[in-house]
Amino acid sequence: MSNGAVPQPDPSKFTGTDALFLQDFATLNTFGATAGGGVERQAGSPADGEQRAWLSGILRDKGFDVSFDQVGNQFGLLELNPGAPYVLVGSHLDSQPTAGRYDGAYGVLAAAHAAFLLAEEWHADGIIPRYNLAVVNWFNEEGSRFKPSMMGSSVYTGKAAPEHVLAITDAAGISVREALEATAALGEGTGPKAAYAAEIHIQQGRSMERDGITIGVVDSNWAANKYQFEVRGEQSHTGSTIIADRHDALLGASMLVVAAREIADHFPDGAVHTSVGQLDVSPNSPVVVPSLVTLLLDLRSADEELLAEADRILHDRIGQIEAAARVEISKTGSHCWPVTPYQPEGVALAEKMAADRGLTYSRIKTLAGHDSTNLKDVVPTVMLFVPSVEGISHNEHEYTTDQDIVSGLHVLTDVVRSLCLGELDAR
């Protein structure tokens, strides 16, 4: 798959609502489409604004009220039981630069189509559910343009202050507030009150495909420590400044990159993941020894003791790097979260729904962060995965088969129906 074109959704092989879902997914893929077969629609970009407007249109066409909250979270509201709280179901539409088509976007569209089916079902049967239903598109889950990631759901769950988030700027100095205003996505208020939440997502790993699993039932997340470091040196001429006199910020940053990989290799069997995903070099000239490098480094593990050990090793190495490269390293930001479980009653419900559909399923942990990892801290939350072909993600060749995303839609619909009817209330 990584060497060939990513197949487009093929609605012709499906019927009814499944075909309509795939048709809408094909349309969604056109927003911010890249030449390599992926998408680029970073949070608050014109492409993000276009897809949000399109989502608003299909939600309103089905009778949902659409609103945006104070930090751009988008909600499609179906209120059938006046005054009752909502089941929030969805993910995010924003993407990484040159990203795949499935990450986040599949979860939003699956949420919308599950909601459409349930709305028709309840109307036909005269059912008023115990809880209302909200389709949600969380703002800036990816954190590529504006940092940190999972921004919108962090505000919704009270982990971040809206006034702080709105003032955050991108590399060009554009604030979140300005980006939301430019895309007509800056609203008011705190969004609907939640009773439960649900999200479906591609796995972004290869274990489900390898093991022949159609539905992953997420029971816990990995812990993560994400840091922003500044490495400060001294600007000088790359030709005339002798090596002994240099204070090379890029050399120090490079040593941090290598240290991160060596820390991961220190732990067996992939128990700790580390990465440096972004470097900003100043002044970034071919004949200037850099004076400043900003980098983002993260450590992840399912074992908090191992994560703490990895973190200690990292900070011990910082002093060694400062001395070796003759630079100063400072931590200028952090975004950390612990290992926390999803509610067991929600896990059991998801397993039952998958089994009732005759689908293979297994409990699984999420290595990546998702909006649901915030939501589960305030309301019972169900997180589902479908397989990723070859484990490819954050890449234009990211792919999940039509059959798998349709199967995931069916299980998500069953889960959301049960949550809206209050079937977990007594558990």
C-alpha positions as a Markdown table, in Angstrom:
| # | Residue | x | y | z |
|---|---|---|---|---|
| 1 | Met | 0.0 | 0.0 | 0.0 |
| 2 | Ser | 2.8 | 2.4 | 0.8 |
| 3 | Asn | 4.1 | 2.2 | -2.7 |
| 4 | Gly | 0.9 | 2.5 | -4.6 |
| 5 | Ala | -2.2 | 4.7 | -4.9 |
| 6 | Val | -4.7 | 4.7 | -2.1 |
| 7 | Pro | -8.0 | 3.3 | -3.3 |
| 8 | Gln | -11.0 | 5.6 | -3.3 |
| 9 | Pro | -14.1 | 4.6 | -1.5 |
| 10 | Asp | -16.3 | 2.4 | -3.8 |
| 11 | Pro | -20.0 | 2.8 | -2.9 |
| 12 | Ser | -21.0 | 0.6 | -5.8 |
| 13 | Lys | -20.1 | -2.5 | -3.8 |
| 14 | Phe | -22.6 | -1.6 | -1.0 |
| 15 | Thr | -26.2 | -0.8 | -0.7 |
| 16 | Gly | -28.5 | 1.6 | 1.2 |
| 17 | Thr | -27.1 | 3.7 | 4.0 |
| 18 | Asp | -23.7 | 2.0 | 3.7 |
| 19 | Ala | -23.4 | 3.2 | 0.1 |
| 20 | Leu | -24.5 | 6.7 | 1.1 |
| 21 | Phe | -21.9 | 6.8 | 3.9 |
| 22 | Leu | -19.1 | 5.9 | 1.4 |
| 23 | Gln | -20.4 | 8.5 | -1.0 |
| 24 | Asp | -20.1 | 11.2 | 1.6 |
| 25 | Phe | -16.7 | 9.9 | 2.6 |
| 26 | Ala | -15.5 | 10.3 | -1.0 |
| 27 | Thr | -16.9 | 13.9 | -1.0 |
| 28 | Leu | -15.1 | 14.6 | 2.3 |
| 29 | Asn | -11.8 | 13.4 | 0.8 |
| 30 | Thr | -12.0 | 16.2 | -1.8 |
| 31 | Phe | -11.5 | 19.0 | 0.8 |
| 32 | Gly | -7.8 | 19.8 | 1.0 |
| 33 | Ala | -6.9 | 16.9 | -1.3 |
| 34 | Thr | -3.2 | 16.5 | -2.1 |
| 35 | Ala | -1.5 | 15.2 | -5.2 |
| 36 | Gly | -0.2 | 12.2 | -3.2 |
| 37 | Gly | -3.7 | 10.9 | -2.4 |
| 38 | Gly | -4.1 | 12.4 | 1.1 |
| 39 | Val | -5.3 | 15.6 | 2.5 |
| 40 | Glu | -4.0 | 18.8 | 4.1 |
| 41 | Arg | -6.5 | 20.7 | 6.2 |
| 42 | Gln | -4.8 | 21.9 | 9.4 |
| 43 | Ala | -7.0 | 23.4 | 12.1 |
| 44 | Gly | -8.5 | 26.8 | 11.1 |
| 45 | Ser | -7.2 | 26.6 | 7.5 |
| 46 | Pro | -9.4 | 27.5 | 4.5 |
| 47 | Ala | -9.7 | 23.7 | 3.8 |
| 48 | Asp | -10.8 | 23.1 | 7.4 |
| 49 | Gly | -13.4 | 25.9 | 7.1 |
| 50 | Glu | -14.7 | 24.4 | 3.8 |
| 51 | Gln | -15.2 | 20.9 | 5.3 |
| 52 | Arg | -16.8 | 22.3 | 8.4 |
| 53 | Ala | -19.3 | 24.2 | 6.3 |
| 54 | Trp | -20.0 | 21.0 | 4.3 |
| 55 | Leu | -20.6 | 19.1 | 7.5 |
| 56 | Ser | -22.9 | 21.8 | 8.8 |
| 57 | Gly | -24.9 | 21.4 | 5.6 |
| 58 | Ile | -25.4 | 17.6 | 5.7 |
| 59 | Leu | -26.3 | 17.8 | 9.4 |
| 60 | Arg | -28.9 | 20.6 | 8.9 |
| 61 | Asp | -30.3 | 18.7 | 5.9 |
| 62 | Lys | -31.1 | 15.8 | 8.4 |
| 63 | Gly | -32.8 | 18.1 | 10.9 |
| 64 | Phe | -29.9 | 18.7 | 13.2 |
| 65 | Asp | -29.1 | 22.1 | 14.7 |
| 66 | Val | -25.5 | 23.1 | 14.2 |
| 67 | Ser | -23.5 | 25.3 | 16.6 |
| 68 | Phe | -19.9 | 26.2 | 17.5 |
| 69 | Asp | -18.7 | 26.7 | 21.0 |
| 70 | Gln | -16.2 | 29.3 | 22.3 |
| 71 | Val | -13.2 | 27.5 | 20.9 |
| 72 | Gly | -14.6 | 26.2 | 17.6 |
| 73 | Asn | -15.8 | 22.8 | 18.6 |
| 74 | Gln | -18.6 | 22.0 | 16.1 |
| 75 | Phe | -21.8 | 20.3 | 17.3 |
| 76 | Gly | -24.8 | 18.8 | 15.3 |
| 77 | Leu | -27.5 | 18.6 | 17.9 |
| 78 | Leu | -30.6 | 16.3 | 17.8 |
| 79 | Glu | -32.8 | 17.2 | 20.8 |
| 80 | Leu | -35.6 | 14.7 | 21.1 |
| 81 | Asn | -35.9 | 14.8 | 24.9 |
| 82 | Pro | -35.9 | 18.5 | 25.9 |
| 83 | Gly | -33.6 | 19.3 | 28.8 |
| 84 | Ala | -31.8 | 16.0 | 28.8 |
| 85 | Pro | -28.0 | 15.8 | 28.4 |
| 86 | Tyr | -26.4 | 14.5 | 25.3 |
| 87 | Val | -24.4 | 11.5 | 24.1 |
| 88 | Leu | -21.4 | 13.1 | 22.3 |
| 89 | Val | -20.2 | 11.1 | 19.3 |
| 90 | Gly | -17.5 | 12.1 | 16.9 |
| 91 | Ser | -13.8 | 12.8 | 16.4 |
| 92 | His | -11.9 | 15.5 | 14.5 |
| 93 | Leu | -11.7 | 16.7 | 10.9 |
| 94 | Asp | -8.4 | 18.6 | 11.1 |
| 95 | Ser | -5.3 | 16.9 | 9.8 |
| 96 | Gln | -1.6 | 16.9 | 9.8 |
| 97 | Pro | 0.3 | 18.4 | 6.8 |
| 98 | Thr | 0.1 | 16.0 | 3.9 |
| 99 | Ala | -1.9 | 13.5 | 5.9 |
| 100 | Gly | -4.1 | 10.5 | 5.3 |
| 101 | Arg | -7.8 | 10.7 | 4.6 |
| 102 | Tyr | -9.0 | 8.5 | 7.5 |
| 103 | Asp | -7.4 | 9.9 | 10.7 |
| 104 | Gly | -10.2 | 11.7 | 12.6 |
| 105 | Ala | -12.3 | 12.4 | 9.6 |
| 106 | Tyr | -13.7 | 8.8 | 9.4 |
| 107 | Gly | -14.8 | 9.1 | 13.1 |
| 108 | Val | -16.7 | 12.4 | 12.5 |
| 109 | Leu | -18.5 | 11.1 | 9.4 |
| 110 | Ala | -19.3 | 7.8 | 11.0 |
| 111 | Ala | -20.8 | 9.6 | 13.9 |
| 112 | Ala | -22.9 | 11.7 | 11.6 |
| 113 | His | -24.2 | 8.7 | 9.7 |
| 114 | Ala | -24.9 | 6.7 | 12.9 |
| 115 | Ala | -26.9 | 9.7 | 14.1 |
| 116 | Phe | -28.8 | 10.0 | 10.8 |
| 117 | Leu | -29.8 | 6.3 | 11.0 |
| 118 | Leu | -30.8 | 6.5 | 14.7 |
| 119 | Ala | -32.9 | 9.7 | 14.1 |
| 120 | Glu | -34.8 | 8.0 | 11.3 |
| 121 | Glu | -35.3 | 4.9 | 13.4 |
| 122 | Trp | -36.6 | 6.7 | 16.4 |
| 123 | His | -38.9 | 8.9 | 14.3 |
| 124 | Ala | -40.3 | 5.8 | 12.6 |
| 125 | Asp | -40.8 | 3.9 | 15.9 |
| 126 | Gly | -42.0 | 6.9 | 17.9 |
| 127 | Ile | -39.1 | 6.5 | 20.4 |
| 128 | Ile | -37.9 | 9.3 | 22.6 |
| 129 | Pro | -34.4 | 8.3 | 23.9 |
| 130 | Arg | -33.4 | 9.1 | 27.4 |
| 131 | Tyr | -30.5 | 11.2 | 26.2 |
| 132 | Asn | -30.2 | 13.5 | 23.2 |
| 133 | Leu | -27.6 | 13.0 | 20.5 |
| 134 | Ala | -24.8 | 15.3 | 19.4 |
| 135 | Val | -22.4 | 14.8 | 16.5 |
| 136 | Val | -19.1 | 16.5 | 17.4 |
| 137 | Asn | -16.1 | 17.7 | 15.4 |
| 138 | Trp | -13.5 | 18.7 | 18.0 |
| 139 | Phe | -11.2 | 21.6 | 17.1 |
| 140 | Asn | -7.5 | 21.1 | 16.6 |
| 141 | Glu | -7.0 | 17.5 | 17.7 |
| 142 | Glu | -3.8 | 17.2 | 15.7 |
| 143 | Gly | -1.9 | 20.1 | 17.2 |
| 144 | Ser | 0.2 | 20.6 | 14.0 |
| 145 | Arg | -0.7 | 24.3 | 13.4 |
| 146 | Phe | -1.6 | 25.3 | 17.0 |
| 147 | Lys | -0.1 | 23.6 | 20.0 |
| 148 | Pro | -1.0 | 21.6 | 22.1 |
| 149 | Ser | -3.0 | 18.8 | 20.5 |
| 150 | Met | -6.5 | 17.8 | 21.6 |
| 151 | Met | -7.2 | 21.5 | 22.1 |
| 152 | Gly | -10.9 | 21.7 | 21.7 |
| 153 | Ser | -11.7 | 18.7 | 23.8 |
| 154 | Ser | -9.3 | 20.0 | 26.5 |
| 155 | Val | -11.3 | 23.1 | 26.8 |
| 156 | Tyr | -14.6 | 21.2 | 26.8 |
| 157 | Thr | -13.4 | 19.0 | 29.6 |
| 158 | Gly | -12.0 | 21.9 | 31.7 |
| 159 | Lys | -8.4 | 21.0 | 31.2 |
| 160 | Ala | -7.5 | 24.2 | 29.3 |
| 161 | Ala | -8.8 | 27.8 | 29.7 |
| 162 | Pro | -10.6 | 29.1 | 26.6 |
| 163 | Glu | -9.0 | 32.6 | 26.8 |
| 164 | His | -5.6 | 31.0 | 26.9 |
| 165 | Val | -6.4 | 28.7 | 23.9 |
| 166 | Leu | -7.8 | 31.6 | 21.8 |
| 167 | Ala | -4.6 | 33.6 | 22.2 |
| 168 | Ile | -2.2 | 30.8 | 21.0 |
| 169 | Thr | -0.6 | 31.6 | 17.7 |
| 170 | Asp | 0.8 | 29.6 | 14.8 |
| 171 | Ala | 4.2 | 30.0 | 13.2 |
| 172 | Ala | 2.9 | 33.0 | 11.2 |
| 173 | Gly | 1.6 | 34.8 | 14.3 |
| 174 | Ile | -2.1 | 34.1 | 13.5 |
| 175 | Ser | -4.0 | 33.4 | 16.7 |
| 176 | Val | -6.6 | 30.6 | 17.2 |
| 177 | Arg | -9.2 | 33.3 | 17.6 |
| 178 | Glu | -8.3 | 34.9 | 14.2 |
| 179 | Ala | -8.3 | 31.5 | 12.5 |
| 180 | Leu | -11.7 | 30.6 | 13.9 |
| 181 | Glu | -13.1 | 34.0 | 12.9 |
| 182 | Ala | -11.7 | 33.6 | 9.4 |
| 183 | Thr | -13.5 | 30.2 | 9.0 |
| 184 | Ala | -16.8 | 31.3 | 10.6 |
| 185 | Ala | -16.3 | 28.8 | 13.4 |
| 186 | Leu | -16.0 | 31.0 | 16.5 |
| 187 | Gly | -19.1 | 30.5 | 18.6 |
| 188 | Glu | -20.2 | 31.0 | 22.1 |
| 189 | Gly | -20.7 | 29.0 | 25.2 |
| 190 | Thr | -19.4 | 25.7 | 26.4 |
| 191 | Gly | -21.3 | 23.2 | 24.2 |
| 192 | Pro | -24.0 | 20.7 | 25.2 |
| 193 | Lys | -23.8 | 18.9 | 28.5 |
| 194 | Ala | -22.6 | 15.3 | 28.1 |
| 195 | Ala | -24.0 | 12.1 | 29.7 |
| 196 | Tyr | -21.8 | 9.8 | 27.6 |
| 197 | Ala | -19.3 | 10.0 | 24.7 |
| 198 | Ala | -18.2 | 7.7 | 21.9 |
| 199 | Glu | -15.5 | 7.8 | 19.3 |
| 200 | Ile | -14.4 | 5.6 | 16.5 |
| 201 | His | -11.0 | 5.9 | 14.8 |
| 202 | Ile | -8.5 | 4.0 | 12.7 |
| 203 | Gln | -6.0 | 2.1 | 14.8 |
| 204 | Gln | -2.9 | 3.8 | 13.5 |
| 205 | Gly | -1.0 | 0.6 | 14.1 |
| 206 | Arg | -0.7 | -2.8 | 12.6 |
| 207 | Ser | -1.7 | -5.3 | 15.3 |
| 208 | Met | -5.4 | -5.5 | 14.4 |
| 209 | Glu | -4.7 | -6.2 | 10.8 |
| 210 | Arg | -2.0 | -8.7 | 11.8 |
| 211 | Asp | -4.3 | -10.6 | 14.1 |
| 212 | Gly | -7.4 | -10.5 | 11.9 |
| 213 | Ile | -9.4 | -8.2 | 14.2 |
| 214 | Thr | -12.2 | -6.1 | 12.8 |
| 215 | Ile | -13.2 | -4.1 | 15.9 |
| 216 | Gly | -10.7 | -2.9 | 18.5 |
| 217 | Val | -12.3 | -2.1 | 21.9 |
| 218 | Val | -10.0 | 0.4 | 23.6 |
| 219 | Asp | -9.6 | -0.2 | 27.3 |
| 220 | Ser | -6.8 | 2.2 | 28.2 |
| 221 | Asn | -4.4 | 4.8 | 26.8 |
| 222 | Trp | -0.6 | 4.9 | 27.0 |
| 223 | Ala | 0.9 | 7.6 | 29.1 |
| 224 | Ala | 2.8 | 10.4 | 27.4 |
| 225 | Asn | 5.2 | 13.2 | 28.3 |
| 226 | Lys | 5.5 | 15.7 | 25.5 |
| 227 | Tyr | 8.0 | 18.6 | 25.8 |
| 228 | Gln | 9.0 | 21.6 | 23.9 |
| 229 | Phe | 12.7 | 22.4 | 24.3 |
| 230 | Glu | 14.8 | 25.5 | 23.3 |
| 231 | Val | 18.4 | 24.9 | 22.6 |
| 232 | Arg | 20.4 | 28.2 | 22.7 |
| 233 | Gly | 23.8 | 28.7 | 21.2 |
| 234 | Glu | 25.6 | 31.5 | 19.5 |
| 235 | Gln | 25.4 | 32.6 | 15.9 |
| 236 | Ser | 28.6 | 32.6 | 14.0 |
| 237 | His | 30.1 | 31.9 | 10.6 |
| 238 | Thr | 30.2 | 28.3 | 9.5 |
| 239 | Gly | 33.4 | 28.7 | 7.6 |
| 240 | Ser | 35.6 | 31.0 | 9.6 |
| 241 | Thr | 34.6 | 30.1 | 13.2 |
| 242 | Ile | 36.8 | 27.3 | 14.4 |
| 243 | Ile | 35.1 | 24.2 | 15.8 |
| 244 | Ala | 36.5 | 24.8 | 19.3 |
| 245 | Asp | 34.8 | 28.2 | 19.5 |
| 246 | Arg | 31.4 | 27.2 | 18.3 |
| 247 | His | 28.2 | 27.1 | 20.4 |
| 248 | Asp | 26.1 | 25.2 | 17.9 |
| 249 | Ala | 22.4 | 25.0 | 18.8 |
| 250 | Leu | 21.7 | 22.6 | 16.0 |
| 251 | Leu | 24.4 | 20.2 | 17.2 |
| 252 | Gly | 22.8 | 20.3 | 20.7 |
| 253 | Ala | 19.4 | 19.7 | 19.2 |
| 254 | Ser | 20.7 | 16.8 | 17.1 |
| 255 | Met | 22.2 | 15.2 | 20.2 |
| 256 | Leu | 18.8 | 15.4 | 21.9 |
| 257 | Val | 17.2 | 13.7 | 18.8 |
| 258 | Val | 19.8 | 10.9 | 19.1 |
| 259 | Ala | 19.3 | 10.7 | 22.9 |
| 260 | Ala | 15.6 | 10.2 | 22.4 |
| 261 | Arg | 16.1 | 7.2 | 20.1 |
| 262 | Glu | 18.7 | 5.7 | 22.4 |
| 263 | Ile | 16.3 | 6.0 | 25.3 |
| 264 | Ala | 13.7 | 4.0 | 23.3 |
| 265 | Asp | 16.3 | 1.4 | 22.4 |
| 266 | His | 17.2 | 1.1 | 26.1 |
| 267 | Phe | 13.9 | -0.5 | 26.8 |
| 268 | Pro | 13.1 | -4.0 | 25.4 |
| 269 | Asp | 10.1 | -5.0 | 23.2 |
| 270 | Gly | 9.0 | -1.5 | 22.3 |
| 271 | Ala | 7.9 | -0.7 | 25.8 |
| 272 | Val | 8.8 | 2.9 | 25.4 |
| 273 | His | 8.3 | 5.0 | 22.3 |
| 274 | Thr | 10.2 | 8.3 | 21.8 |
| 275 | Ser | 10.2 | 10.8 | 19.0 |
| 276 | Val | 11.2 | 14.3 | 17.8 |
| 277 | Gly | 8.7 | 15.4 | 15.2 |
| 278 | Gln | 9.5 | 19.0 | 14.7 |
| 279 | Leu | 12.6 | 21.3 | 14.6 |
| 280 | Asp | 12.6 | 25.0 | 14.1 |
| 281 | Val | 16.1 | 26.4 | 13.3 |
| 282 | Ser | 17.2 | 30.0 | 13.6 |
| 283 | Pro | 18.5 | 31.8 | 11.6 |
| 284 | Asn | 18.3 | 28.8 | 9.3 |
| 285 | Ser | 21.0 | 30.0 | 6.9 |
| 286 | Pro | 23.5 | 27.8 | 5.0 |
| 287 | Val | 26.5 | 29.8 | 6.2 |
| 288 | Val | 25.4 | 30.5 | 9.8 |
| 289 | Val | 26.0 | 28.3 | 12.9 |
| 290 | Pro | 22.5 | 28.2 | 14.4 |
| 291 | Ser | 21.8 | 30.2 | 17.5 |
| 292 | Leu | 18.4 | 28.7 | 18.5 |
| 293 | Val | 16.6 | 25.5 | 17.8 |
| 294 | Thr | 13.1 | 24.7 | 19.1 |
| 295 | Leu | 12.1 | 21.1 | 19.1 |
| 296 | Leu | 9.2 | 18.9 | 20.3 |
| 297 | Leu | 10.1 | 15.6 | 21.9 |
| 298 | Asp | 7.8 | 13.0 | 23.3 |
| 299 | Leu | 8.0 | 9.9 | 25.4 |
| 300 | Arg | 5.2 | 7.3 | 25.6 |
| 301 | Ser | 4.6 | 4.1 | 27.4 |
| 302 | Ala | 1.8 | 1.9 | 28.8 |
| 303 | Asp | 3.9 | 1.5 | 32.0 |
| 304 | Glu | 4.2 | 4.7 | 34.0 |
| 305 | Glu | 7.2 | 3.4 | 35.9 |
| 306 | Leu | 9.1 | 2.9 | 32.7 |
| 307 | Leu | 8.0 | 6.3 | 31.4 |
| 308 | Ala | 9.3 | 7.9 | 34.6 |
| 309 | Glu | 12.6 | 6.1 | 34.1 |
| 310 | Ala | 12.8 | 7.2 | 30.5 |
| 311 | Asp | 12.0 | 10.7 | 31.6 |
| 312 | Arg | 14.8 | 10.6 | 34.2 |
| 313 | Ile | 17.3 | 9.4 | 31.6 |
| 314 | Leu | 16.3 | 12.1 | 29.2 |
| 315 | His | 16.8 | 14.9 | 31.8 |
| 316 | Asp | 20.1 | 13.4 | 32.9 |
| 317 | Arg | 21.3 | 13.5 | 29.3 |
| 318 | Ile | 20.3 | 17.2 | 28.9 |
| 319 | Gly | 23.2 | 18.3 | 31.2 |
| 320 | Gln | 25.6 | 16.1 | 29.3 |
| 321 | Ile | 24.5 | 17.5 | 26.0 |
| 322 | Glu | 24.8 | 21.1 | 27.2 |
| 323 | Ala | 28.4 | 20.5 | 28.2 |
| 324 | Ala | 29.3 | 18.6 | 25.1 |
| 325 | Ala | 27.8 | 21.1 | 22.6 |
| 326 | Arg | 28.4 | 24.2 | 24.8 |
| 327 | Val | 24.7 | 25.2 | 24.6 |
| 328 | Glu | 21.9 | 25.9 | 27.0 |
| 329 | Ile | 18.7 | 23.8 | 26.9 |
| 330 | Ser | 15.5 | 24.9 | 28.5 |
| 331 | Lys | 12.0 | 23.4 | 28.7 |
| 332 | Thr | 9.5 | 25.9 | 27.4 |
| 333 | Gly | 6.3 | 23.8 | 27.3 |
| 334 | Ser | 4.9 | 20.4 | 28.3 |
| 335 | His | 1.7 | 18.4 | 27.7 |
| 336 | Cys | 1.5 | 15.2 | 29.7 |
| 337 | Trp | -1.1 | 12.6 | 30.5 |
| 338 | Pro | -1.1 | 9.4 | 32.6 |
| 339 | Val | -2.3 | 5.9 | 31.8 |
| 340 | Thr | -6.1 | 5.9 | 32.4 |
| 341 | Pro | -8.7 | 3.2 | 31.7 |
| 342 | Tyr | -11.9 | 3.5 | 29.7 |
| 343 | Gln | -14.9 | 2.7 | 31.8 |
| 344 | Pro | -15.3 | -1.1 | 32.0 |
| 345 | Glu | -19.1 | -1.0 | 31.4 |
| 346 | Gly | -18.5 | 0.8 | 28.1 |
| 347 | Val | -15.8 | -1.7 | 27.1 |
| 348 | Ala | -18.2 | -4.6 | 27.8 |
| 349 | Leu | -21.0 | -2.8 | 25.9 |
| 350 | Ala | -18.8 | -2.4 | 22.8 |
| 351 | Glu | -17.7 | -6.1 | 23.0 |
| 352 | Lys | -21.3 | -7.2 | 23.1 |
| 353 | Met | -22.2 | -5.0 | 20.1 |
| 354 | Ala | -19.3 | -6.4 | 18.1 |
| 355 | Ala | -20.2 | -10.0 | 19.0 |
| 356 | Asp | -23.9 | -9.4 | 18.1 |
| 357 | Arg | -22.7 | -8.4 | 14.7 |
| 358 | Gly | -20.6 | -11.5 | 14.3 |
| 359 | Leu | -17.4 | -9.5 | 14.1 |
| 360 | Thr | -14.0 | -10.4 | 15.4 |
| 361 | Tyr | -13.0 | -8.1 | 18.3 |
| 362 | Ser | -10.3 | -7.6 | 20.9 |
| 363 | Arg | -9.4 | -5.3 | 23.7 |
| 364 | Ile | -6.6 | -2.9 | 22.7 |
| 365 | Lys | -4.7 | 0.1 | 24.1 |
| 366 | Thr | -4.3 | 3.3 | 22.3 |
| 367 | Leu | -0.7 | 4.5 | 21.9 |
| 368 | Ala | -1.8 | 7.8 | 20.4 |
| 369 | Gly | -3.8 | 10.5 | 22.1 |
| 370 | His | -7.4 | 11.1 | 21.0 |
| 371 | Asp | -10.2 | 13.4 | 22.1 |
| 372 | Ser | -11.9 | 10.5 | 23.8 |
| 373 | Thr | -8.9 | 10.3 | 26.2 |
| 374 | Asn | -10.0 | 13.7 | 27.5 |
| 375 | Leu | -13.7 | 12.9 | 27.4 |
| 376 | Lys | -13.4 | 9.7 | 29.5 |
| 377 | Asp | -12.1 | 11.7 | 32.4 |
| 378 | Val | -15.4 | 13.5 | 32.8 |
| 379 | Val | -18.1 | 11.1 | 31.4 |
| 380 | Pro | -18.2 | 7.4 | 30.6 |
| 381 | Thr | -16.7 | 7.0 | 27.1 |
| 382 | Val | -16.5 | 4.2 | 24.5 |
| 383 | Met | -13.6 | 4.2 | 22.1 |
| 384 | Leu | -13.5 | 1.9 | 19.0 |
| 385 | Phe | -10.8 | 1.1 | 16.5 |
| 386 | Val | -10.9 | -0.3 | 13.0 |
| 387 | Pro | -7.8 | -1.7 | 11.4 |
| 388 | Ser | -5.1 | 0.3 | 9.6 |
| 389 | Val | -3.6 | -1.4 | 6.5 |
| 390 | Glu | 0.1 | -1.9 | 7.2 |
| 391 | Gly | -0.3 | 0.4 | 10.2 |
| 392 | Ile | 0.3 | 3.5 | 8.1 |
| 393 | Ser | -0.8 | 6.8 | 9.6 |
| 394 | His | -0.1 | 10.5 | 9.4 |
| 395 | Asn | 0.9 | 9.7 | 5.8 |
| 396 | Glu | -0.9 | 10.2 | 2.5 |
| 397 | His | -1.0 | 6.4 | 2.1 |
| 398 | Glu | -3.0 | 5.8 | 5.2 |
| 399 | Tyr | -5.8 | 3.3 | 4.3 |
| 400 | Thr | -8.6 | 1.3 | 5.9 |
| 401 | Thr | -10.8 | -0.9 | 3.7 |
| 402 | Asp | -14.3 | 0.1 | 2.8 |
| 403 | Gln | -15.6 | -3.1 | 4.5 |
| 404 | Asp | -13.8 | -2.3 | 7.8 |
| 405 | Ile | -15.0 | 1.3 | 8.0 |
| 406 | Val | -18.6 | 0.2 | 7.2 |
| 407 | Ser | -18.4 | -2.6 | 9.9 |
| 408 | Gly | -17.1 | 0.1 | 12.3 |
| 409 | Leu | -20.0 | 2.3 | 11.5 |
| 410 | His | -22.5 | -0.5 | 12.3 |
| 411 | Val | -20.9 | -1.2 | 15.7 |
| 412 | Leu | -20.7 | 2.5 | 16.5 |
| 413 | Thr | -24.4 | 2.9 | 15.6 |
| 414 | Asp | -25.3 | 0.1 | 18.0 |
| 415 | Val | -23.2 | 1.5 | 20.8 |
| 416 | Val | -24.6 | 5.0 | 20.4 |
| 417 | Arg | -28.2 | 3.6 | 20.3 |
| 418 | Ser | -27.6 | 1.8 | 23.6 |
| 419 | Leu | -26.0 | 4.9 | 25.2 |
| 420 | Cys | -28.9 | 7.2 | 24.1 |
| 421 | Leu | -31.4 | 4.7 | 25.5 |
| 422 | Gly | -29.7 | 4.8 | 28.9 |
| 423 | Glu | -28.8 | 1.1 | 28.9 |
| 424 | Leu | -25.6 | 1.8 | 30.8 |
| 425 | Asp | -27.3 | 3.8 | 33.5 |
| 426 | Ala | -27.9 | 0.9 | 35.8 |
| 427 | Arg | -24.6 | -0.8 | 35.4 |
